[in-house]
Amino acid sequence: MSMLAQQDKTLRVYGSTGTLSVKDFWFASRKTGGVGTIDLIQGDKTSQIEVREDRWLYTFEIDDVARSLAAGRLEFEAPGMSWGASLGNMGVFDAWREGAGLTYAVESNERADF
């Protein structure tokens, strides 16, 4: 992951017999649903696996929130992200940004215009 460098948005999983590659993995099936493609690369041979998902991307999170609340929980069960994991990620991002000297106007002590 990089905060300042422009990189392609491809997820790659390297294994002992090949590589899985998913371009634009956050939106592999588009935001509103569709077909995503996983490239399976084995040596000089590439095959494609199509995965159809007709639901809107964020409906997964919406459904998880509804299930959690209906069960009396205020955070997701695994494999969903807990509050602690979310706060931990924010702390890592804050540390990276601090190390890179990256700050946003809204974070300053001066009034930010909205």
Backbone as a chain_set.jsonl record, in Angstrom:
{"seq": "MSMLAQQDKTLRVYGSTGTLSVKDFWFASRKTGGVGTIDLIQGDKTSQIEVREDRWLYTFEIDDVARSLAAGRLEFEAPGMSWGASLGNMGVFDAWREGAGLTYAVESNERADF", "coords": {"N": [[0.836, -1.166, 0.0], [0.461, 2.216, -0.761], [0.741, 5.63, 0.0], [1.507, 7.946, -1.277], [2.611, 7.343, -3.748], [1.708, 6.697, -7.125], [0.074, 3.859, -8.007], [-0.846, 0.81, -9.707], [-4.159, -0.546, -9.406], [-4.357, -3.29, -8.555], [-5.016, -6.391, -7.159], [-2.891, -8.873, -6.089], [-2.226, -12.238, -5.566], [0.193, -14.369, -4.65], [1.176, -17.666, -5.204], [2.406, -21.052, -4.746], [1.956, -22.42, -7.108], [1.023, -20.611, -8.91], [-0.438, -17.364, -9.755], [-2.962, -15.198, -8.585], [-4.844, -12.586, -9.938], [-6.534, -9.554, -9.631], [-7.949, -6.911, -11.128], [-8.589, -3.527, -10.199], [-9.727, -4.202, -7.638], [-11.344, -3.3, -5.492], [-13.64, -2.527, -6.684], [-14.375, -4.647, -8.334], [-16.612, -5.936, -9.433], [-17.946, -3.771, -10.299], [-19.54, -0.864, -8.901], [-22.284, -1.076, -8.768], [-22.926, -3.687, -9.173], [-22.378, -6.617, -11.235], [-20.096, -8.3, -13.419], [-17.117, -9.585, -12.244], [-13.641, -10.17, -12.868], [-11.234, -12.636, -12.341], [-7.917, -13.212, -12.854], [-6.102, -16.094, -13.416], [-2.902, -16.981, -13.27], [-0.584, -19.119, -14.469], [2.513, -19.988, -14.931], [3.188, -19.461, -18.292], [0.578, -19.4, -19.007], [-2.639, -18.008, -18.897], [-5.748, -17.951, -17.391], [-9.195, -17.031, -17.13], [-11.444, -16.324, -14.53], [-14.753, -15.769, -14.075], [-16.786, -13.852, -11.964], [-19.932, -13.31, -10.863], [-21.794, -10.736, -9.435], [-24.626, -9.32, -8.492], [-25.514, -7.481, -6.693], [-25.479, -4.178, -5.221], [-22.452, -2.65, -4.298], [-22.143, -1.602, -1.58], [-24.261, -2.737, -0.252], [-23.644, -5.037, 1.09], [-22.354, -4.229, 3.454], [-24.44, -2.752, 4.575], [-26.372, -4.754, 4.981], [-24.964, -6.335, 6.847], [-24.807, -4.573, 9.023], [-27.539, -4.356, 9.649], [-28.091, -7.054, 10.382], [-26.405, -7.332, 12.612], [-27.422, -5.37, 14.4], [-30.032, -6.354, 14.73], [-29.457, -8.63, 16.141], [-28.679, -7.574, 18.501], [-26.099, -6.63, 18.673], [-23.445, -4.234, 18.56], [-21.335, -4.089, 16.897], [-19.589, -5.657, 14.151], [-19.414, -9.237, 13.726], [-16.672, -11.546, 13.358], [-15.985, -12.456, 10.015], [-16.043, -9.7, 9.899], [-15.061, -6.26, 10.504], [-13.962, -5.205, 13.64], [-14.6, -2.623, 16.148], [-12.202, -2.086, 17.452], [-10.295, -3.01, 15.585], [-10.812, -1.244, 13.478], [-10.128, 1.224, 14.682], [-7.441, 0.673, 15.15], [-6.468, 0.505, 12.492], [-6.912, 3.17, 11.693], [-5.092, 4.434, 13.376], [-2.661, 3.458, 12.341], [-2.734, 4.567, 9.742], [-2.722, 7.291, 10.434], [-0.165, 7.459, 11.616], [1.451, 6.839, 9.394], [0.818, 9.018, 7.728], [1.73, 11.113, 9.327], [4.478, 10.509, 9.394], [5.059, 10.959, 6.726], [4.628, 13.595, 6.574], [2.142, 14.554, 5.88], [-0.711, 16.428, 6.143], [-4.082, 17.524, 6.637], [-6.168, 20.369, 6.005], [-8.431, 20.452, 7.626], [-7.566, 19.26, 9.912], [-6.028, 21.035, 11.252], [-5.397, 23.508, 13.835], [-6.557, 25.806, 13.18], [-9.52, 27.424, 12.017], [-11.38, 25.62, 9.708], [-12.696, 26.205, 6.524], [-15.822, 25.284, 5.381]], "CA": [[0.0, 0.0, 0.0], [1.219, 3.442, -0.832], [-0.093, 6.816, 0.166], [1.94, 9.039, -2.134], [2.972, 6.859, -5.08], [0.625, 6.203, -7.969], [0.274, 2.457, -8.328], [-2.054, 0.216, -10.264], [-5.086, -1.013, -8.375], [-4.494, -4.717, -8.808], [-4.734, -7.315, -6.063], [-2.151, -10.047, -6.548], [-1.958, -13.258, -4.557], [1.217, -15.248, -5.202], [1.194, -18.991, -4.614], [3.468, -21.939, -5.224], [1.672, -22.915, -8.462], [0.512, -19.561, -9.784], [-0.793, -16.059, -9.218], [-4.295, -14.671, -8.836], [-4.763, -11.154, -10.178], [-7.841, -8.924, -9.761], [-7.804, -5.476, -11.392], [-9.57, -2.678, -9.514], [-10.394, -5.169, -6.769], [-12.386, -2.717, -4.642], [-14.853, -2.417, -7.49], [-14.193, -5.667, -9.37], [-17.908, -6.175, -10.09], [-18.501, -2.426, -10.377], [-20.214, -0.438, -7.675], [-23.71, -1.424, -8.785], [-23.053, -5.105, -9.527], [-21.911, -7.01, -12.562], [-19.188, -9.434, -13.477], [-15.715, -9.335, -11.963], [-12.771, -11.168, -13.481], [-10.007, -13.031, -11.646], [-6.953, -13.861, -13.749], [-5.273, -17.139, -12.83], [-1.686, -17.026, -14.076], [0.256, -20.276, -14.148], [3.57, -19.97, -15.948], [2.841, -18.567, -19.399], [-0.843, -19.598, -19.285], [-3.562, -17.208, -18.1], [-7.166, -18.243, -17.577], [-10.018, -16.07, -16.417], [-12.576, -16.807, -13.753], [-15.723, -14.691, -13.939], [-17.592, -13.905, -10.742], [-21.072, -12.395, -10.991], [-22.424, -10.227, -8.214], [-25.603, -8.342, -8.965], [-25.861, -6.507, -5.663], [-24.719, -2.953, -5.1], [-21.279, -2.895, -3.464], [-22.266, -1.296, -0.154], [-25.36, -3.465, 0.38], [-23.065, -6.04, 1.998], [-22.164, -3.58, 4.748], [-25.763, -2.401, 5.091], [-26.97, -5.997, 5.488], [-24.251, -6.737, 8.065], [-25.247, -3.684, 10.1], [-28.9, -4.757, 10.029], [-28.008, -8.334, 11.115], [-25.783, -7.092, 13.916], [-28.368, -4.661, 15.261], [-31.141, -7.266, 15.043], [-28.956, -9.594, 17.123], [-28.305, -6.849, 19.706], [-24.671, -6.311, 18.669], [-23.118, -2.905, 18.048], [-20.24, -4.193, 15.935], [-19.629, -6.879, 13.347], [-18.705, -10.451, 14.111], [-15.679, -11.96, 12.366], [-14.766, -11.766, 9.606], [-16.214, -8.256, 9.827], [-14.087, -5.49, 11.249], [-14.401, -4.733, 14.958], [-14.235, -1.246, 16.43], [-10.77, -2.053, 17.766], [-9.53, -3.139, 14.328], [-10.986, 0.019, 12.75], [-9.305, 2.233, 15.354], [-6.051, 0.315, 14.887], [-6.154, 0.935, 11.124], [-6.818, 4.631, 11.674], [-3.82, 4.79, 14.011], [-1.581, 3.177, 11.386], [-2.789, 5.593, 8.698], [-2.268, 8.553, 11.027], [1.289, 7.384, 11.771], [2.039, 6.951, 8.048], [0.683, 10.396, 7.261], [2.645, 11.937, 10.124], [5.826, 10.232, 8.907], [5.208, 11.547, 5.394], [4.39, 15.035, 6.675], [0.879, 14.847, 5.213], [-1.807, 16.853, 7.001], [-5.199, 18.143, 5.937], [-6.563, 21.629, 6.63], [-9.438, 20.199, 8.656], [-6.883, 18.771, 11.111], [-5.256, 22.101, 11.889], [-6.07, 24.21, 14.916], [-7.253, 26.963, 12.618], [-10.862, 27.102, 11.513], [-11.458, 25.182, 8.311], [-13.914, 26.664, 5.838], [-16.562, 24.195, 4.758]], "C": [[0.882, 1.232, 0.0], [0.288, 4.628, -0.687], [0.273, 7.904, -0.825], [2.26, 8.591, -3.557], [1.727, 6.408, -5.83], [0.946, 4.771, -8.361], [-0.981, 1.924, -8.987], [-2.898, -0.344, -9.133], [-5.383, -2.48, -8.609], [-4.121, -5.494, -7.559], [-4.023, -8.517, -6.655], [-1.895, -10.975, -5.366], [-1.015, -14.257, -5.193], [1.205, -16.575, -4.452], [2.279, -19.844, -5.227], [3.212, -22.451, -6.638], [1.117, -21.85, -9.392], [0.177, -18.295, -9.03], [-2.24, -15.755, -9.559], [-4.17, -13.163, -8.96], [-6.173, -10.609, -10.393], [-7.627, -7.426, -9.941], [-8.931, -4.712, -10.718], [-10.401, -3.476, -8.521], [-11.454, -4.576, -5.857], [-13.712, -2.669, -5.371], [-14.827, -3.437, -8.622], [-15.484, -5.977, -10.116], [-18.668, -4.869, -10.274], [-19.286, -2.113, -9.109], [-21.665, -0.901, -7.614], [-23.952, -2.879, -9.161], [-22.593, -5.368, -10.947], [-21.002, -8.208, -12.463], [-17.763, -8.96, -13.214], [-14.883, -10.461, -12.548], [-11.531, -11.383, -12.626], [-9.126, -13.708, -12.678], [-6.147, -14.869, -12.941], [-4.085, -17.331, -13.754], [-0.822, -18.178, -13.581], [1.293, -20.404, -15.248], [3.209, -18.98, -17.034], [1.366, -18.685, -19.795], [-1.682, -18.752, -18.338], [-4.987, -17.642, -18.421], [-7.954, -17.264, -16.725], [-11.192, -16.766, -15.738], [-13.525, -15.624, -13.591], [-16.584, -14.918, -12.7], [-18.701, -12.861, -10.879], [-21.583, -12.014, -9.609], [-23.351, -9.1, -8.638], [-25.967, -7.29, -7.939], [-24.958, -5.288, -5.722], [-23.637, -3.157, -4.051], [-21.548, -2.709, -1.971], [-23.445, -1.997, 0.514], [-24.838, -4.543, 1.321], [-22.884, -5.452, 3.391], [-23.507, -3.234, 5.387], [-26.429, -3.635, 5.694], [-26.291, -6.474, 6.77], [-24.638, -5.869, 9.258], [-26.63, -4.111, 10.585], [-28.887, -6.069, 10.821], [-27.436, -8.137, 12.518], [-26.756, -6.414, 14.869], [-29.537, -5.548, 15.662], [-30.737, -8.281, 16.101], [-28.506, -8.914, 18.413], [-26.828, -6.51, 19.789], [-24.455, -4.92, 18.077], [-21.898, -2.909, 17.137], [-20.305, -5.551, 15.251], [-18.954, -8.042, 14.05], [-17.667, -10.734, 13.029], [-16.392, -12.676, 11.225], [-14.92, -10.26, 9.446], [-15.228, -7.54, 10.732], [-14.684, -4.997, 12.565], [-14.034, -3.254, 15.117], [-12.735, -1.132, 16.688], [-9.911, -2.144, 16.524], [-9.63, -1.852, 13.51], [-10.113, 1.118, 13.35], [-7.821, 1.956, 15.151], [-5.613, 0.736, 13.489], [-6.01, 2.449, 11.036], [-5.512, 5.097, 12.301], [-2.633, 4.562, 13.091], [-1.558, 4.241, 10.291], [-2.319, 6.938, 9.222], [-0.751, 8.57, 11.169], [1.984, 7.495, 10.416], [1.99, 8.393, 7.551], [1.625, 11.326, 8.03], [4.08, 11.751, 9.644], [6.106, 10.852, 7.551], [5.009, 13.057, 5.411], [3.09, 15.465, 6.007], [-0.176, 15.215, 6.243], [-2.876, 17.501, 6.126], [-5.632, 19.377, 6.709], [-7.543, 21.404, 7.779], [-8.798, 19.717, 9.967], [-6.128, 19.87, 11.853], [-6.073, 22.744, 13.0], [-6.832, 25.418, 14.423], [-8.585, 26.52, 12.044], [-10.789, 26.722, 10.035], [-12.773, 25.693, 7.718], [-14.558, 25.481, 5.135], [-17.553, 24.756, 3.774]], "O": [[1.913, 1.282, 0.672], [-0.831, 4.616, -1.201], [-0.582, 8.715, -1.182], [2.183, 9.398, -4.483], [0.813, 5.818, -5.253], [1.978, 4.506, -8.977], [-2.057, 2.506, -8.851], [-2.401, -0.584, -8.032], [-6.531, -2.862, -8.835], [-3.057, -5.29, -6.975], [-4.503, -9.113, -7.62], [-1.415, -10.554, -4.314], [-1.374, -14.922, -6.165], [1.221, -16.606, -3.222], [2.991, -19.402, -6.128], [4.151, -22.877, -7.31], [0.775, -22.143, -10.538], [0.461, -18.16, -7.84], [-2.696, -16.017, -10.672], [-3.467, -12.53, -8.172], [-6.922, -11.123, -11.224], [-7.176, -6.746, -9.02], [-10.071, -5.173, -10.667], [-11.631, -3.434, -8.556], [-12.388, -5.282, -5.476], [-14.776, -2.758, -4.758], [-15.216, -3.124, -9.747], [-15.449, -6.253, -11.315], [-19.893, -4.868, -10.39], [-19.645, -3.011, -8.348], [-22.211, -1.096, -6.528], [-25.089, -3.258, -9.44], [-22.441, -4.448, -11.751], [-21.116, -9.026, -11.55], [-17.267, -8.05, -13.877], [-15.369, -11.582, -12.705], [-10.862, -10.427, -12.235], [-9.544, -14.677, -13.311], [-5.578, -14.531, -11.903], [-4.238, -17.788, -14.886], [-0.39, -18.204, -12.429], [0.998, -20.864, -16.351], [2.953, -17.808, -16.758], [0.954, -18.127, -20.812], [-1.469, -18.77, -17.126], [-5.381, -17.693, -19.586], [-7.453, -16.735, -15.733], [-11.83, -17.66, -16.294], [-13.146, -14.594, -13.034], [-17.042, -16.028, -12.433], [-18.425, -11.667, -10.998], [-21.774, -12.863, -8.739], [-22.898, -8.048, -9.089], [-26.648, -6.316, -8.259], [-23.828, -5.352, -6.205], [-23.888, -3.777, -3.018], [-21.208, -3.585, -1.176], [-23.621, -1.871, 1.725], [-25.534, -4.921, 2.262], [-23.218, -6.09, 4.389], [-23.69, -3.402, 6.593], [-26.984, -3.57, 6.791], [-26.96, -6.963, 7.681], [-24.78, -6.37, 10.374], [-26.866, -4.215, 11.789], [-29.592, -6.189, 11.822], [-27.932, -8.711, 13.487], [-26.901, -6.836, 16.017], [-29.987, -5.502, 16.807], [-31.578, -8.743, 16.873], [-28.008, -9.578, 19.321], [-26.342, -6.139, 20.857], [-25.2, -4.489, 17.198], [-21.474, -1.858, 16.658], [-20.985, -6.467, 15.712], [-18.046, -7.859, 14.861], [-17.771, -10.221, 11.915], [-17.326, -13.439, 11.473], [-14.025, -9.604, 8.914], [-14.633, -8.148, 11.622], [-15.781, -4.439, 12.59], [-13.263, -2.705, 14.329], [-12.079, -0.208, 16.208], [-8.907, -1.44, 16.409], [-8.644, -1.416, 12.916], [-9.441, 1.852, 12.626], [-7.029, 2.885, 14.997], [-4.514, 1.263, 13.314], [-5.096, 2.954, 10.384], [-4.891, 6.044, 11.817], [-1.705, 5.369, 13.057], [-0.496, 4.759, 9.948], [-1.594, 7.653, 8.531], [-0.115, 9.582, 10.875], [3.002, 8.177, 10.301], [2.971, 8.922, 7.029], [2.24, 12.218, 7.446], [4.819, 12.725, 9.504], [7.24, 11.226, 7.251], [5.195, 13.725, 4.393], [2.952, 16.623, 5.61], [-0.502, 14.412, 7.116], [-2.599, 17.963, 5.019], [-5.484, 19.431, 7.929], [-7.481, 22.099, 8.793], [-9.436, 19.768, 11.019], [-5.643, 19.65, 12.962], [-7.285, 22.549, 13.091], [-7.651, 25.989, 15.144], [-8.747, 25.37, 11.636], [-10.198, 27.438, 9.226], [-13.826, 25.613, 8.351], [-13.901, 24.765, 4.379], [-18.284, 23.999, 3.135]]}, "num_chains": 1, "name": "protein.A"}
